[in-house]
Amino acid sequence: MSTILITLAVSFCIAFILGVLLGFFKKVFYVPVDPTVEKIREVLPGANCGACGYPGCDGFAAAVARGEAPVDGCAAGGSSVAAAVGNVMGVTATAVPHVVLLACQGSREHAQNRGIYNGVKTCRAAKLSINGTKLCQYGCIGFGDCVAVCKFGALTMGAEGLPHVDYTKCTGCGMCVRECPQNLFSRLPANRTGAVARCSNRSTNKSPILKQCKTGCIKCGKCERSCPEHAITLTNGIPVIDYAKCTSCGECVSGCPTHVLELLEKVLV
């Protein structure tokens, strides 16, 4: 019994001494927190997605308070957060909402697989080990690395093997853009209109493209020739649109033999 009491007394003394020391060192090494940083942090969404270029919302808030980051730098927060941060900083700020777009239509139905993949079921692992699972080395691998990093629930894997974007939830933070080893996602303004190519096959060898993927760009150049505004140029084998010229007439969309081109205003809904 005495051993137990002695043990309890010693434990209490140690805990008391440690508590006193912690309180002492807390005061000695206390670092004042800028109230501006705290106010900015309160209006941020707290996703810690890193799209702003800083290590989480705390890092971004501190950078804004120091004048090193723009008040509209929170990609996940959009216009409302930009306005709130601007209000804290005493400036007017607006931010153009952004979303992401997948440049691949190589579903299980349209794109041929190389075979049965028995490795680690992540896109990055498949890319590093065998350069992807499909005959088209540029196509979506389909293991959902993008879905795993999305903090807003805006991405889900479809039954056809491609990720789907829910544009009512997408904030355009860009996490999926950075995570995709195939570089299939692009970040663009949510209000953008005009044509876009939903294929990333940059191969100069045209003959096997349709064997690899029925919806691949065959580099025929018909879109470039048919555009009345001369807004399309084939760059590295992919139709690139000049949105300053594109009028959304749809000539390139209706003329594309493999339906690679779509109008953004019909996609981003």
C-alpha positions in Angstrom: 0.0 0.0 0.0 2.8 2.4 0.9 4.5 1.7 -2.4 1.3 2.7 -4.3 1.1 5.9 -2.2 4.7 6.8 -2.8 4.3 6.2 -6.6 1.3 8.4 -6.7 3.0 11.1 -4.8 6.1 11.0 -7.0 3.9 11.1 -10.1 2.0 14.1 -8.8 5.2 15.9 -8.0 6.7 15.2 -11.5 3.4 16.3 -13.2 3.3 19.5 -11.1 6.9 20.3 -11.9 6.4 19.7 -15.6 3.2 21.9 -15.6 5.1 24.7 -13.9 8.0 24.4 -16.4 5.6 24.3 -19.4 3.9 27.5 -18.1 7.2 29.2 -17.6 8.6 28.3 -21.0 5.3 29.3 -22.7 5.7 32.8 -21.3 9.4 32.9 -22.1 9.1 31.8 -25.7 5.7 33.3 -26.4 5.5 34.7 -30.0 2.9 37.4 -30.4 0.3 36.5 -33.2 -0.6 39.2 -35.6 -4.3 39.8 -35.2 -4.6 40.4 -38.9 -3.4 36.9 -39.6 -6.0 35.5 -37.2 -8.8 37.5 -38.9 -7.7 36.3 -42.4 -7.4 32.8 -41.2 -11.0 32.9 -39.8 -12.5 33.7 -43.3 -10.5 31.1 -45.2 -12.3 27.8 -46.0 -9.7 25.7 -44.1 -9.2 23.2 -46.9 -5.4 23.4 -46.6 -5.2 22.4 -50.3 -2.0 24.3 -51.1 -3.5 25.7 -54.3 -2.4 29.2 -53.2 1.2 28.1 -53.2 1.7 28.2 -49.5 1.7 25.4 -46.9 -2.0 25.5 -45.9 -4.3 28.3 -44.9 -2.1 29.4 -42.0 0.8 30.0 -44.4 -1.4 31.8 -46.9 -2.9 34.1 -44.2 0.5 35.0 -42.9 1.7 35.8 -46.4 -1.3 38.0 -47.1 -0.8 39.9 -43.9 2.9 40.5 -44.8 1.9 41.7 -48.3 3.6 38.8 -50.0 0.4 37.1 -51.3 -2.6 38.6 -53.2 -5.8 38.8 -51.3 -7.6 36.9 -54.0 -5.0 34.1 -53.9 -7.3 31.5 -52.3 -8.4 29.4 -55.3 -10.7 27.2 -53.2 -12.5 30.1 -51.7 -13.4 32.0 -54.9 -15.0 35.4 -55.0 -16.6 35.4 -51.6 -13.4 34.5 -49.7 -11.4 37.0 -51.8 -13.9 39.8 -50.8 -13.7 38.7 -47.1 -9.9 38.7 -47.1 -9.9 42.1 -48.9 -12.2 43.5 -46.3 -9.8 42.4 -43.6 -6.9 44.1 -45.5 -9.0 47.2 -46.3 -9.0 46.7 -50.1 -11.6 45.7 -52.7 -10.9 42.3 -54.2 -12.7 39.9 -56.5 -11.6 36.5 -57.9 -12.7 34.8 -61.1 -14.1 31.3 -60.2 -12.1 28.5 -61.7 -12.9 24.9 -62.4 -11.0 21.9 -63.8 -11.5 20.0 -67.1 -10.4 16.5 -68.0 -8.8 16.2 -71.4 -9.5 12.5 -72.0 -12.4 10.5 -73.3 -10.7 7.1 -73.3 -13.2 5.1 -71.4 -13.1 1.3 -71.1 -15.4 1.1 -74.1 -13.2 3.3 -76.3 -9.6 2.8 -75.1 -7.7 -0.5 -75.3 -5.9 -1.8 -72.2 -2.4 -3.3 -72.5 -3.3 -6.2 -70.4 -4.0 -7.1 -66.8 -2.2 -4.8 -64.4 -1.2 -6.5 -61.1 0.8 -3.6 -59.5 -0.1 -1.0 -57.0 -3.5 0.4 -57.9 -2.6 4.0 -58.2 -2.2 6.1 -61.3 1.3 7.3 -60.3 2.5 3.7 -59.6 1.2 2.5 -63.0 2.8 5.4 -64.7 6.2 4.8 -63.1 6.2 1.1 -63.6 4.7 0.5 -67.0 4.0 4.0 -68.4 0.2 3.6 -67.9 -2.3 0.8 -68.3 -3.7 1.7 -71.8 -2.3 1.3 -75.2 -2.6 5.1 -75.5 0.2 6.3 -73.2 -1.4 9.7 -72.9 -4.8 8.4 -71.6 -6.4 8.4 -68.2 -5.1 5.5 -66.1 -8.3 5.4 -64.1 -7.2 4.5 -60.6 -8.6 7.7 -59.1 -5.6 9.5 -57.7 -7.4 12.7 -58.5 -10.5 11.6 -56.6 -8.4 10.8 -53.6 -6.8 14.3 -53.3 -10.0 16.3 -53.9 -11.0 17.9 -50.6 -14.4 19.1 -51.8 -15.9 15.8 -53.1 -16.1 17.2 -56.6 -14.5 14.2 -58.3 -15.9 10.7 -58.6 -14.8 7.7 -60.7 -17.5 6.7 -63.3 -18.4 3.2 -64.2 -16.7 3.7 -67.6 -13.3 4.3 -65.8 -13.0 8.0 -66.1 -13.2 10.7 -63.3 -16.3 12.9 -63.4 -16.3 16.5 -62.2 -19.2 17.9 -60.2 -19.2 21.5 -61.2 -21.5 22.5 -58.3 -18.7 21.5 -55.9 -15.5 22.1 -57.9 -13.6 25.1 -56.6 -10.8 25.0 -59.1 -8.2 24.5 -56.4 -6.0 22.6 -58.8 -5.1 19.6 -56.5 -6.1 17.2 -59.2 -4.1 19.1 -61.8 -1.0 18.6 -59.8 -1.7 15.0 -58.8 -2.5 13.6 -62.2 0.7 11.9 -63.6 -0.7 12.2 -67.1 -1.3 15.9 -66.9 -4.9 15.5 -68.1 -6.5 18.2 -66.0 -6.4 21.8 -66.8 -7.6 24.7 -64.6 -9.7 27.4 -66.4 -12.2 30.2 -65.7 -15.7 28.8 -65.0 -17.2 31.4 -67.3 -15.1 30.5 -70.3 -16.8 29.7 -73.6 -15.6 28.2 -76.8 -14.3 24.9 -78.1 -11.9 22.6 -76.2 -10.1 19.4 -77.2 -10.9 16.5 -74.9 -7.8 14.5 -75.9 -4.2 14.7 -74.9 -2.6 12.3 -77.4 0.5 14.2 -78.7 1.9 11.3 -80.7 3.1 12.1 -84.2 2.4 8.6 -85.3 -1.2 8.8 -86.6 -1.8 5.3 -87.8 -2.3 3.5 -84.5 -4.4 6.2 -82.7 -7.8 4.8 -83.5 -6.7 1.3 -82.6 -5.6 2.6 -79.2 -8.6 4.8 -78.6 -11.8 5.4 -80.7 -12.2 8.9 -79.4 -8.6 10.0 -79.9 -7.5 13.0 -82.0 -6.3 11.7 -85.4 -4.5 14.9 -86.3 -6.5 15.4 -89.5 -6.5 19.2 -89.1 -10.2 19.5 -90.2 -11.0 21.6 -87.2 -8.2 24.0 -88.0 -9.3 24.3 -91.7 -13.0 24.7 -90.9 -12.7 27.4 -88.2 -14.1 30.6 -89.8 -12.3 32.7 -87.2 -8.9 30.9 -87.6 -9.0 30.4 -83.8 -7.6 26.8 -83.9 -4.0 25.7 -84.5 -2.6 22.1 -84.2 0.1 22.4 -81.6 2.1 19.3 -80.7 -0.7 17.3 -82.3 -3.5 18.8 -80.2 -6.0 21.4 -81.3 -5.3 24.6 -79.3 -8.0 27.3 -79.3 -7.4 31.0 -79.2 -10.3 32.1 -77.0 -9.9 35.7 -78.0 -11.0 34.7 -81.5 -13.3 31.7 -80.8 -17.0 32.6 -81.2 -18.5 29.2 -80.2 -19.9 28.7 -83.6 -19.5 25.0 -83.3 -18.1 24.3 -86.8 -15.1 22.5 -85.4 -17.3 20.5 -83.0 -19.7 19.2 -85.7 -16.9 18.5 -88.2 -14.6 16.5 -85.9 -14.7 12.9 -87.0 -13.8 11.4 -83.6 -15.8 14.0 -81.5 -12.7 15.3 -79.7 -13.9 18.9 -79.7 -16.7 20.1 -77.4 -18.1 23.5 -76.5 -17.1 24.5 -72.9 -20.4 26.0 -72.2 -22.0 22.6 -72.6 -19.3 20.8 -70.6 -19.1 23.1 -67.6 -22.6 22.6 -66.4 
